[in-house]
Amino acid sequence: MPTPERTSLAAIVDAGRDILESTGPAGLTMQAVAERVGVRAPSLYKRIRDRDALLSAVAAASADALTSRLDATGDDLSLLAVAYRSFAHERPEAFRLLFSASAPEDSLRRASATVLRACADLVGPEHALDAARFFTAWATGFLQMELAGAFRLGGDVDAAFDYATGRIIAGLTAD
């Protein structure tokens, strides 16, 4: 009779996502995940090839979580910006991981679909990708700075985010 499985890929990835948020990417090790799911580290290799594969699986799960959040928001770019920002605040390490080499391209493609649709509604299909890149680059840069504590000149950062979101949308629709 075969030995019963003591963990699953889903449990491993969930543990990896939690560890990532509590310790950052340096703390996301095979040993840390094994301890969290209650197995010895060598047992993980039945499901995850190595640490790079673990990071990729965690990034894919994080992208899927972001995708679900964006899809539930609809195609209003200002509401998508709020959802994107809330994801970054709730899962800052996962947010950062999405912009690393560990993030699978197909997961990122799915995560970008809602923003592409919203931009197509604003600027038409010909410039939707350009607009989505512009908007995502601005929002990501803003959020990276915000998460790093780089806005130290005072003022209301929430109001600045809302102001910039509105100006960008106005600029996209000005043509």
Secondary structure, DSSP 8 states (H G I E B T S, - for coil): --------HHHHHHHHHHHHHHH-GGG--HHHHHHHHTS-HHHHTTT--SHHHHHHHHHHHHHHHHHHHHHHH-S-HHHHHHHHHHHHHHSHHHHHHTTSTTS-HHHHHHHHHHHHHHHHHHH-GGGHHHHHHHHHHHHHHHHHHHHTT---S-S-HHHHHHHHHHHHHHHHT--
